Amino acid sequence: MTFSEMLNIGLMQGFAGLSLFAVLLLMGLGLAIIFGQMGVINMAHGEFMTIGAYTIYMGSHLAGQYAPHWLPYYFPIAIVCAFGFAFAAGWMVEWALIRHLYKRPLDTLLATWGVSLALQQCFRSFIGPKEVSPTLPEWLLGSWAPAPGLDIPINGLFVLCLTAFTTIGVLIALAKSRWGLRVRATVSNRQMANAIGIDTKKTDRLTFAIGCGIAGMAGAAFTTIGSTGPTSGSLYIVDSFLVVTFGGAASLLGTVVSAFGIAQTQSISEFFMAGSMAKVLTLSLIVLILMIRPQGLFASKVRR
């Protein structure tokens, strides 16, 4: 094997890691908003991702059965619907359950785990236990060959663009929007935020719903690289919490860096060893680094 062939294989393997990075980053962003900003341990976060993935599948199924001429165009519309459905589900869960459990992290963990199991059973009952895959539009198929022997999937490029757009949008919203100002004020001092007229309960509900909506977009991205089943989201929940914890619970920049590091380490090591061993290697490196920096890569500075 020549050096150029090895380089091309390494680049393609690295790009496969970028596809995993995109899904982990979108999942981590939603968790960073919910866990990092609100202190809520949402064990059902993976199921909100599954809601988004099933939304893409249903959009593909409905377009193929009732409006075949919409097959080339349904995907962007379905992504917006994936965010909307996951957002609405998150809003309902926060209103019915989470708002009663703030400042009780163990209770939120157990309650959201129960929500996770209930949603998985709903998926099995109403959609089916088997894994499904949407029919992707033709413009998402194929690959781009910038050099001989180097093929980059177009769906991976689309997922990266979607992830970049969402990440930049979240960062701008937190820094510039009225919602972001209310979130930062509530996190800094809830009592003072209430005193100056901020409805912190409404802010909490909107923040939780937005985090769940971003998980729905992660599910939409996931459909381009894998099939969807009732437990698909639960397979990513541990990795998503690792992304948030490793990067720093309240740091969105840390979420981006840790998602990239975890995805690339796992993808490149899978080329040289079995998938389970690659997972062990990734987890071992994270544990070692957290032993040195238990606050994460980018710890938030808090005035005491």
N, C-alpha and C positions, 0 to 999 in steps of 0.2 A: 504494500500500500504506500503510495507516494505521500509526500508532505501535504500537497494541495488537497488530496482526497481526505486525509485526516483532518485538515483544517475545515473543509466543507462539512464533514460529518460533525465536527465539534460545533460549528456555527448552527447547523440545523438542530442539533440537540439543545443548544443554548436557546434557540428560538422556541423549541417545544417547552422549555422552561419558562419562557415569556408568556406563553398561553396559560400555563398554570399560575404564573405570577399575576396575570390579569384577574383570574377568578379569585385567588386568595386576597388580592388587594381590594376588590370590590366587597368581598365578605368582611375583610378586616376593617374597611372604612365604616361599614354599617355598625360593626361591633365597637369600633373606637368611639363612635358617636354615642352609642347606648351605654357601653360599659365604662369607657373613659370619661365621658362627660356627665353621665347620670349615675354611675355606680351600680347599674342593674346587670346581673349575670343572666343573659338570655340564652338558655340552652335550646330554645326553639328557633334560633336564628337560621339554622340549616334548613328548617322546614319552610321558612319564608323564601329562601333560595329556591326550594323545590316548587313553590307556588309560581315563581317567575319562569322556571323551566317548563312546567306544565302549561303555562299560558302560551309560550311559544309553540308547544306541540299542538294545543287546541287551535291556535291561529292557523297553523299549517294544515291541520285536518279540515277545518271549516272552509279555508280558502280552496283547498284541493277538491272538496266535495261540492261546494255551492258556488264558488266563484273562481274557477281555474285561472282566469285572466289576471287575478290579483296575486297569484303565487310569486311573481318577481318583486312585488311591492309590500307583501304582508309583514316582512320581518321587522323593519323599523317601527311600524305601527304596533306590532306585538310587543316590542321592547318597551314602548311607552305604556302599554296595557299591563305588562309585567310589573313595572314600577307601581302603577296605580292599584292593582289588585293586592300586591304585597303591602303597600302603604295603607290601604283600607283595612286589611287584616290586622296589621300592627296597631292601627288606631283603635280597633275594637278590642284587641287583647289588652292594650294599656288601659282602656276605659273600664273593661270588665274585671281585670285582675291586677295588673301591675301597680296601678295607682294606690291600691290598698297595702302595698308591700314595700314601699320605699324605706330605705335605711334598715332593711331586713334582708341582707344579701343571701343568707342561707335559704330563707323562705322563697325568694325570687328564683333561686336556682332550682328548688324542688318543684315550684309551681310551673315554671317554664319547661321543665323536663316533662311534666305531665301534659302540658300543651303540645310538646313535641310528639309524644306518643299518640295523643288523640288525633293530631293532624296526619300522622303516618297512617293511622287506621282509616281516616277519611279518604286519603289517597287510594288505599287498597280497595275500599268499598265502592267509591264513585268513579274511579278511573281504571283501576285494575292493578294486580300485583306485579305484572310483567313490566320490564323496562321498555320504554318507547323512545323513538327519535323522530324529530320533525323532518319534513322535506325542505331542505335548505334551498333558497333561490339560486339560480345558476350563477349569478354574479358573485356568490360566496364560495363557489367551487373552483377547483384548479389551484395553480400555484404560480408564483412569480419567480423567474430565474434571472437574478442579477448577474450571475456568472455561471459558466459551464459546470455542471455537477452540483450546483447549489439551488435547491428548490425551497421556497418559503411559501407556506399555505396562505391563500388570500383570506380565509376565514380567521386565521391568527392575526393578520394585519388589521382586520376589521375589529376584532376583540380588543386589540391594543389601543386603537383609536377611540373606541367606546370607553375604555377604562381611563384613558388620559382625559377625555372630555368630562367624564363624571368626577374624577379626582380634582381637576381644576375647578369645576363648578362647585364642589363641596368646600374647597379651600376659600374660594371667593365669597361664597355664601356665609361662611363662618366669620370671615374678616370684614365684610362690607354690608351685608344685608341686615335688616331689622331683626330677623329671626336669629342671626348669628350674634348680634349685640345682646339679645335677651338670653341666649344660651350662655354666653360668657359671663353676663352679670349674675345669672342664677348659679352657675358653678362657683363663682368667686364668693358670693355672699347671698344666700337665698333670702334671709330675713330682710336685708337691705333692698334686694330686688323687689320683694313684696311691698316694702315701704314706699318705694318710688313709683308704684303703680304697675309693675310688670306682673302679669298673670302667670305665675310660675307653674301652676298645674297645667294650663294650656300649652305652655312652652315645653314641659316634659312630654306631654302627649304628642305634640307635633314632632319633637326630636326623636322619640321612639318610633313613630310612624315613618319618618324619613329614613332612619337607619334600616328599618325593615324593607322599605321601598328599594334602597340600594342593594340589599340582599336579593331582592327580586330581579334586579338588573344583573347581578352575578349569576343567577340561574339562567337568564337569557344568554349570557356569554357562555355558560357551561354547555348549553345544547349544541354549540358548534364543535365541541371537542369530545363529547361523550353522550351516552344515552341516559335517560332519566327514569328513575324508579322511586317508589315510596320512601326509600331510605337514602337516596342520593345525597341529600343535604346533610344528613348526620355524619356522612363520611368526611365532610370538610369542616365540621364544627371544631374539632380539636386543633386542626391546623390553623383555623381562623383565630382561636384564642391564643395560640402560640404567637401568631403574627402580632397581635395587639400587645401581649405581655412582653415579648422580646423587644419590640420597638419602643415601648413606654406607653403605659395605659392611656395617658392624656395627650399623646403626641401623634398628630396625623402624619407628620414627616417621618417619624419613627415607624409608623405603619407601612408607609411606602418602602422604606429601606429594608425593613425586616421581611416584608412579603417578597421583595426581589431576591434577597439573600437566601431565604428558605427555598423558594421555587427553583432557583438556579442550582443550589447545592444538591437538592433532591434529583433534579432532572439530569445533571451531568454525572452524578454518582451512579444513577441507574444504568448508564451506558457501560460502566465497568463492573457492576455487581448486581445481584438480584434486587428486586424492588423492595423486599422487606429489609434487607441489609442496608440499602440506601436510606430507608426511613430511620433505621436505628442510628446510622451515622449522623443524619441531620439532627435528630433529637439529642444525641450525645453532644454535638457541638453547641446546640442551644443551651443545654444544661450547664456546660462548662463556662460559657460566656455569662449566663445569668448568675453563676456562683461568684464571678468577678464583679459583675454589675447587676445586682438584684433589682435595681430600679428600672432596668431596660437600657437600650442604646441611647434613647433621647428622653431623659427624665425631665419632667416639668418642674420649673422653678417656682416654688411657692413661698410667698412672703409670710413669715411667722411673727 
